[in-house]
Every structure is written in structure tokens, then in C-alpha cells.
Amino acid sequence: MALLELRNVIRRFGDFTAVDNVSLSIEAGEFFTLLGPSGCGKTTLLRMIAGFDVPDSGQIFLDGQDIANTLPEKRPVHTVFQSYALFPHMTVTDNVAFPLKMSKVAPAEIKKRVEKALEEVQLPKFAHRFPHELSGGQKQRVAFARGLINRPRLLLMDEPLGALDAKLREDMQRELISLQKEVGITFIFVTHSQDEALALSQRIAVMNLGKVEQIGTPSVIYGTPANRFIADFIGKINLMEAQVTQISNTAMTLEINGLGTTVLPPKKEIQAGDQGVIAIRPEQVAVHALAKQAEIPHAHTGKVLDFLYVGDVTTYVIELDSGIQIEALLANSSPGRARFFEVDDPVIVSWPQEAAQFLVDRP
Ligand code: ATP
């Protein structure tokens, strides 16, 4: 049985549907992320799991029990917010001990558990400091320790790393992964950052306009996005408008606007005439100097329009003869090599046929 199950959950504000018929289940011990652009309904969904808000219809089961009528403080669920929500007049120890004091746990037991919790988040040395004497990352660790001290069944986190700078955020992501492994508690993490979702999660639910569009492991979401929205939202990708011209049991022939035909393996429920996009990740695109053209299958000629060197990789924007622009990501693996091509260099681009995916547009 799943630890948490949402069945057809709907939440409306006036005539606006913020959460639109969401069903999903989360297993005990998972690191599960709700990912989507601002306003897609992530926080509203999280608030209903926590009990701060109620669905207009649908059900939420925790350990098989419908928790619709359970008050937030009676749910074995704790929420960590981006704003830390620490008590400013209390020390780190007292902040972390607070939920245990509320539950009237014996002082000796509180002391033992707070010490353990501070060790889990690597903060024993800061036990006597006040929140204003801590960095953002340290404050968020205190919030995690307070969230875990009562050993909830679910720890909900709403953009908890959102206020931290990039480097600290990366460190905290690593710490969160090991913390979750150590404590074994189910984490539901909300973010609009696709990098963060890919880095942290065992599974991701991608949301858009109140609906869950795809649920899967990071590699499935990145490697086989279910539709144009997800392909575009997760990582960088080249999308080229295309139409299915022929389909058989063994092959699907497509006309890519401005690039001619291509043949891919057939996909279920696709018919001749269907419109959509061909999607190819920039790291799948190869770029060659013009002279090699004869040897390369499925090659397209063009010229370098622009490039962005960022140390380990260079992203090239290439304009093909048909006017289509394609991005290619090349690793700068040789020491000291800054780039392979200059602006205006004539080049050939190609990609393995199997790297291209057709994503059909459905109304
Ligand atoms: P963000 O990443 O910006 O926090 P989100 O995906 O968490 O976005 P929600 O906060 O769940 O989005 O909001 C979803 C939509 O519902 C938004 O359009 C928001 O304006 C609307 N909304 C949320 N709460 C209310 C409310 N109490 N009354 C009216 N509309 C609301």
C-alpha cells in the first residue's frame, strides 16, 4: 500500500481551478518532488496534504486512512518553508525541541533527541545560538532538524532552498539526499527549479496549469518527456515542428519543417497527419567542420551564429541553411581548448536518428 495516495483532488478558487483532478501515490521512503512553473498549483497541493487547505473534491489517504477531516496538527506530517519560520527569541536547541515540548516529552528524552537531530544536520556547535546569529543555510538546517524531530511520516518542503545562493544550494542538495537516506522518512519537495528536481528526487511529478503532466524518475522525465511542455520545461532542448506523413507497423515517417523527412520507430496512437515536434537534446547534436560532409549520414549544413563558453562546455547556436536554429552542446574535454568553431564558420550538424523523439500535440 502506498504511504500517501491522492485521488482526483480538485481545488478551485472562485472559477479558477488551481489543482485540477490530481491523482498520484507516493511510497514510504521516497524522495518525491512536485515540479512546475510558478502558479501551477504545487503549493496548493502541498497545503492540502499538510491539512492547511481542503480539496473541493477528491480524497487524500495516508497509510490507507482518509485524512480529509484530520486537523493539520493531528497529521503525522511536518512542513518546512523557504522562510525557515524559526522562533527568533529561541536558541537553536529550543527551536528544535519545540515540537517535543508541545507533545509533553520528558526533558531527558528531549535533550537526547535534540542532540541527535543536531548531529543529523551537522549543527551541534550551534546549539546555543539564536537564529539571527546563523547563515541562511544553517537556519534551514535548524528547520530540517525541527521538522524531523518528531519523526513524521511525511516531511513536506516548499522551496526550502529557494533563498540560498547557488553554491550553498548545491551543498544543501547533497546534504538533503544523505539526510533523507539516513532518517528514511518520506520527503515531498516542491520546486520550480528543474535542475534541483533532477538532482534530488527519486521520482518527479511535473505539473502545469493544475494538472500532473508526467510522473517518473529523473532519467525518464529528462530522457523521454511525455509532451512538448515537459520537453521544453526540463533542461535545454531543440524543438522542431513536424508532421507525420506515413505510419506503418515498423516505421513512422515525418516531415520536419525546413529539414526534410526523417524516419523513426512507430509510436502508439499516432496517425498520419498528426502535428507535433521533433525533440533533440543539445548534447546529442554533433557539429563537424564542413569538409567532412560526404561521410556523415543525415547531415544538415549551416553556420555558427553564436556560442557561449562556460568552462567545461560550449553551447553553439547554429543556423541551418533553411533558417532553423539548432543548439549543440560540446564538451571542452581537451585541456586549454576554449572552442572548436568561430562565429560564421560553415559547419555540418547531425544527430543519431534514435536521439530524436516525436512529441505529438494533442488538443
Ligand atoms: P509558486 O511556485 O509561485 O509558489 P505554485 O505552483 O506553488 O506557484 P500555487 O501557490 O499553488 O502555485 O497557486 C496556484 C494558483 O492558485 C495561482 O494562480 C494562485 O494565484 C492561485 N491561488 C492560490 N491560493 C489562492 C487563494 N487563496 N485564493 C485565490 N487564488 C489562489
Residues whose N, C-alpha, C, O or C-beta is under 5 A from the ligand:
A	BS01	ATP	F13 A18 P37 S38 G39 C40 G41 K42 T43 T44 L45 H192
